[in-house]
Amino acid sequence: MGKKSSQKKQFDIEPERPVVQPLHNQVGKPWLKWQCLAIFLTAFVLYANTLGNQYALDDMIVLTKNTFTKQGVAGIDEIMTTDAFHGFFGPNYAFVIGGRYRPISMVTFAIEHQLFGLESPWIYHLNNVILYGITCVLILLTLQRLFRSKFEGQYAWLTVPFIATLIFTAHPIHTEAVANIKGRDEIMGMLGAIGALYLCIRYMETSKIAYLLAAIPVFLIAILSKENAITYLAVIPLVYYFFFRDLKPFKAVSLVISLGAAVGVYFLIRNNFLPAIDTNSKTYEILNDPFAFSTASDRLATVAFTFGKYLQLLLFPHPLTHDYYPWQVPIYTWKDWQATLPFVMWLGILAYAVYGMIKKSPIAFGIFYFLITISIVSNVLFSVGIAMNERFVFMPSLGFAIVAAVLLVKATNYLKTKDWSYARVLNAQPLLIILGVILLGYSVKTITRNPVWKNDFVLFGTDVKNSPNSAKVSNAWGGELYTASDTAGTPERKNQYLTEAEVSLKKAIEIHPIYANAWLLLGNVKYKKNEDLAGAAECYSKAAEFNENSFDAYFNLAIVSRDLNKFEDALRYLDISKSKLAGKNPEDQQKQGLAIEQNKAEVYYRWGKYAGQKQNNLGLAVEKINKAISMNPKVTYYYEDLGVAYGMMGDFQNSIKASEAGIKIDPKYAAFYANLAASYNQLGDAAKGQEYLQRAEQLKAVK
């Protein structure tokens, strides 16, 4: 009997929640600094290969093509007072439903741009990795305070907080947030939120008001980085309930009120600069709202599927993709098992979490943390513009990591001691083996996924296979192939790119028949192949039909109409395209406005040339070419053909004037001197004719 009693005492069976002890009294606390170092180095090593990446996906929206961040520190004022999309899309930024007031990460981009420009993308990637490493370290410190882990025995360094943080750090589902520069908003939102939580915990432990006051601006910075940090307003009372039940409720209330003040300040700032958030706004473009034509019931059934998919990706993160646009995630109904099965699974998980609240189970805490932090991007209450996204679980995945760590310790402890305790590791060797396998798998997946984010060509070319039912990635891949054809080394390679682009774009249209941008790009491919101009025109017409505000559709219609000798149509489309400039940013308005005027001149020139060569209407030829010159007087060949037209009419004096005007623009243009020679010869001035002919021959010889 005594021996059995001794054994029981040795293993010290503990209650579901460990007894709260002051952290500074823990045995072996120096291990903590080595754990912090290990976590940071793990994060850095896992993402070190992102430093060779370039820019990809939404980097252009927030950085490479954002007119505000490209101004450096001078653009910070605009960044702080506009929507995150305004600097890229201009006044029409609101075409994607919802609002995106996330200035803090963009301010960091502006500062980096001021210091380093865009020539060194590794700087931006390096800062993402460093911020991610700091976030992971802060997660460890926060969990250590929550779980009050003991540092005892041979494996004193192996604790639930350390295991959970390792799982979080290595999880491949974070690659989008870290490897994509734009993902810094996710990292900084999480960093600020977990920082605010840490300060709140310190306030609950010490009652020092300084911690509470410091938590408010930190939380505000978190929300200004990414809106989903707001969910930590519910996480704070959750932490109080599960880990600080012996403290007076007043502390929890004061925390919620204080952080609620930060939320109030955020909305005050946001509403002062941006329109109020309209959760009832409606769009009829499924790429901006996949539930545009769905019932509320079908939307919730699809949400149930996405929760099942998130769970699968957290447990087994393969395949990963940046694209879950229609119809990679189709619309489900409650008749579909793909919706009902995960719904039943999550009902069971939720039921366990509710039951676990009574015992203050850390597993229940992890489940509730996950559900709270994912709620704002879950599409349950309102559509967020996409069915799901891997970056959406960057913050919620901490809940999964906590649950996984606790279950691993519980299960391995039970194998040895029949004890479901988790406060200490009692069976280290099997735990290390299982944890090692998990971390190895996660790490390999993370390291091999990072290079996929090298640039758009690699990213879209990879994920078009991982998201074969997505119209958006098929369209994006077609666009990349079209662009790559410009720098193809051989005509055969160029044709291959264009052929593959056409296939991909047709697939995008097959998935989403009214996809305006896919029709536009397909028209571009047909135009570049120069095999079917009428087909290109039809594609551009479809693009204009499905997006009546498309500048590019009408502008390209003008170009192809010009090439089809439909000059009046070309001028009409150019006028329409000009009317579509209003929603663009000033830089694009200026650039594209100039392109319209230059192409109008070119249309008149082509019209004049066609009239002279094909219709033998020299009077119309002279009229239209003169019109072209009045609009763009710097084009040399306009004067050349004007001189030829006058010469064919027998008006040699005006032919001479046209050539002389051209010489003022380009005195080394041989054709002008040849035309002058011909005109003077016709006027009987052989000497001048010979003089100009010799000059023409000299210029040709030089070339």
C-alpha positions, 0 to 999 in steps of 0.5 A, a space after each residue: 500500500 505504501 509503495 502505491 501511495 509513493 508512486 501516486 505522489 511521484 507523478 503528482 496528478 494535477 487538476 485540469 487547470 494548473 494552480 496559478 503560481 507567480 512566474 518569478 518563483 518558477 524553478 529554472 527560469 533561465 530556460 525561458 531565454 533559451 526557449 525565446 532564442 530557439 523560437 526566434 531562430 526557428 522562425 528565421 531559419 524557416 523563412 530565410 529562403 524568402 529573402 531571395 524572393 521578389 514581389 508577388 500578388 498584392 505587393 503591387 497594391 500596397 507597395 510597388 504600384 501604390 502612389 502613396 507608399 512610393 512617395 516614401 515618408 511624404 506619402 504617410 499623410 495620404 496613407 493615414 487618411 485613405 483606404 488601403 486600396 486608394 493608392 493603387 485603385 484611385 477613387 474607385 477603390 471601393 469596388 471591393 466590398 468592405 473597407 480596409 483601413 490598415 495604415 500601419 504596415 503601409 507606413 512601414 513600407 513607405 519608410 522602407 521605400 524612402 530608405 531603399 527604394 524598390 530595387 532591394 525586395 530582400 529588405 522588405 522580406 527580411 523585415 517580415 521575417 524579423 517581425 514574425 520571429 518577434 511575434 512568435 517569441 511574444 506568443 511564447 512569453 504570453 503562453 508561459 504566463 497563462 500556463 505557469 509552466 514548471 521547469 523541473 526534471 530532465 526535460 525542464 525546457 519542454 512545456 506546453 507553451 514551448 510546444 504550442 509556440 513551436 507548432 505555431 512557428 513552423 506551421 506552413 499555413 503561415 507562409 502566405 502571411 510571411 513570404 508575401 510582403 503584403 502579409 505584414 499587416 497580418 503579422 503586425 496585427 497579430 504582434 500588436 494583439 498578442 502584445 496587448 494581451 501580454 500587457 493585460 496579463 501583467 496587469 491582472 498579475 500585478 494590478 499595476 495601472 502602467 500595464 493597462 495604460 500601455 495596452 491601449 496604444 498597443 492594441 490600437 496599433 494592432 487594429 490599425 495594422 489589421 482589423 481582425 485584431 478587434 477580436 482580441 476584445 473578446 479574447 481578453 475576457 476569455 483569458 480571464 475566465 480560463 486562467 484568472 478565475 481567482 481575481 476580482 471581475 473588476 479587473 476583467 471589466 476594466 480591461 475590456 473597457 480600456 481596450 474598448 476605448 482603443 476600438 472606439 478611437 480606431 472607428 473615430 479615426 476611420 470614420 473621419 477619413 473613410 465612408 462608414 462600413 456598409 455590411 449590406 452593400 451588394 455587388 454582382 461580381 462573384 470575384 468580389 463576393 462569391 455569395 452575390 447570388 446565394 441565399 443566406 442558407 447556402 452561404 452558411 452551408 459553404 461556410 461550414 465547408 470552409 471550416 472543415 477545410 481550415 481544419 484539414 489544412 491545420 492538421 495536414 497543410 497540403 496542398 496550399 494555395 493563395 487562391 480560393 476564388 470561385 469556383 475553387 470553393 463552390 457554393 454548397 447547400 445543406 444537402 451536400 455532405 461537404 457542408 453537413 459533415 464538417 458542420 456536425 464535426 464542428 458541432 461536436 467540437 463546440 459541444 466539447 468546448 462548452 463542456 470544457 468551460 466548466 473545468 477550465 480546459 485549455 483545449 476548450 480555451 484553444 477552441 474558443 480562441 480559434 472561433 473568436 479570432 476567425 469570426 470576423 473573416 468567417 463570412 457568417 455575419 457578412 461576406 468578406 469578398 472571398 470564401 476562405 483564405 489561408 492568411 485568414 487563419 494566421 491569428 486563429 491558428 494559435 488556438 489550434 497550436 495550443 490544442 495540439 500541444 495540450 493533446 500531445 502532452 496529455 496523450 503521451 503522459 497518459 501512455 506512461 502514467 494513466 494521468 491526463 495531466 498537461 502541466 508537466 511532461 511525464 513521458 518525454 521520449 514518445 512526445 519528442 518523437 511525435 513532435 519531431 515528426 510533426 515539426 519536420 513535416 511542417 518545416 519541410 512544407 514551409 521551406 518548400 512553399 516559400 519559393 513559390 512566392 518568388 514572383 507572380 509567374 512562379 506563384 500563378 504557375 504553381 497555384 493554377 494547378 492547386 486551384 484548378 477550379 478558380 477563374 481568378 488564378 486561371 486568368 492571372 496565369 494567362 496574364 503572366 504568360 501573355 506578359 512573358 511572351 514579350 521577353 521570350 527568347 525565340 519566336 517559337 517560345 513566344 508563340 508557346 506562351 501565347 498559346 498557353 495563355 489562350 488556353 488558360 484564359 478560355 478556362 477562366 471564361 469557362 468557369 466564369 463566363 462574364 469575367 471581364 478581365 479574362 475577356 480583355 486578356 484573351 483579346 490581347 492574346 489574339 491581338 498579339 498573335 495577329 491572327 484574328 483581329 475580328 476575334 480580338 475585337 469581339 473579346 474586347 466588346 465582351 469585356 466592355 459589356 461585362 465591365 462598362 467602366 473598363 478603360 482598357 476594354 474601350 481603349 483596346 477596342 479603339 486600337 483594333 478598330 483602327 487596325 481594321 480600318 474602322 476609323 470612326 469607330 476607333 475615334 468613338 471608342 477613344 472618346 468613351 475610354 477618355 470618359 472612364 478616366 475619372 475613377 483612376 489616380 492622377 498619375 494614371 489619368 495623365 499617362 492614359 490621357 496622353 495615350 488617348 490623344 496620341 492614338 487619336 492622332 495615329 487614327 487620323 494618320 492611318 485614316 489619311 494613309 488609307 484614304 490615299 493608298 486604298 481609296 485614291 482620295 488624296 484630298 481626304 488623305 491630306 485632311 486627315 494627316 494634317 489633323 494628325 499633325 495638329 494633335 501630335 506634331 512630333 511624329 516624323 513619318 506624319 510629315 513624310 506621308 503628308 509630303 508624299 500626298 501633296 506631291 501626288 496631288 501635284 502640290 509641290 510647294 506644300 510638299 516642300 513645306 511638309 518636308 521642311 517642317 519634318 526636318 525641323 523635328 528630325 534633320 537626319 530623317 533621309 526620306 524628307 530630303 528624298 521627297 524634297 529632291 523629288 519636289 524640286 525636280 518636278 518644279 524644274 530646279 535640278 540643282 536643288 534636287 541633286 543637292 537634296 538627293 545627295 543629302 538623302 544618300 549620305 544619311 542612308 549611308 550613315 545608317 
